[in-house]
């Protein structure tokens, strides 16, 4: 892998997505379509514009790579490397005006994600992990990323996006963990994973994710010293039930409570 070229391409993708998406945020004219058969799964012109911008960068810079995106599916490649992207992770937050959404960009090989970016265009924060890098850039400059480390579950801060956390049994498993921690916050979208990598919180627990929701967070969190698995302790790169932790102690304690579904 040409790490320098990959990193430059990822940042170019994130820059292009920022430029494409930001004009829609809090514009007052955003229309959300529902792409779900049941329930509500919104998509907007911002989602599509962001993914088109990412794809244009890929075609110009690394046409040999594959891409999996939320909005336009799979673009085949020949290199054995795949970009896994979500141009607006947290569309519900986006359409509500909250800055918890982000642009997710990951590069994966056969083993899973090896590099990732979590970009929050409105705040101007970018979290990066992989190839020896674990850092963020924001309004206050650049700094290294690093998780909080091990602490008892009773002292942990836990984030998730939806209070129900999937099915009834998944929700019950989540509540066992929630009842054991110090603080629980909801509605955070991908920004929760960025805050875990930045050393602000201890746990993120979610269910029903897709690969494009979690591969960039995996790369960033692991580069910062954290742990991301499914609820059984296995790989989480395909999505589903995800547990991200800032230390082994929190991870093992949460796993024990989540295992009884």
Buried (B, 14 or more C-beta within 10 A) or exposed (E): EEEEEBBEBBBBBBBBBBEBBBEBBBEEEBEBEEEEEEEEEBBBBBBBBBBBBBBBBBEEBBEEBBBBBBBBEEBEBEEEBBBBBBBBBBBBBBBEEBBBBBBBBBBBEEEBBBBBBBBBBBEEBBBBBBBEBBBBBBEEEEEEBBBBBBBBBEEBBBBBBBEEBBEEEBBEBBBBBBEBBEEBEEBBBBBBBBBBBBBBBBBBBBBBBBBBBBBBBBBBBBBBBBBBBBBBBEEBBEBBBBBBBBBEBBBBBBBEBBEEE
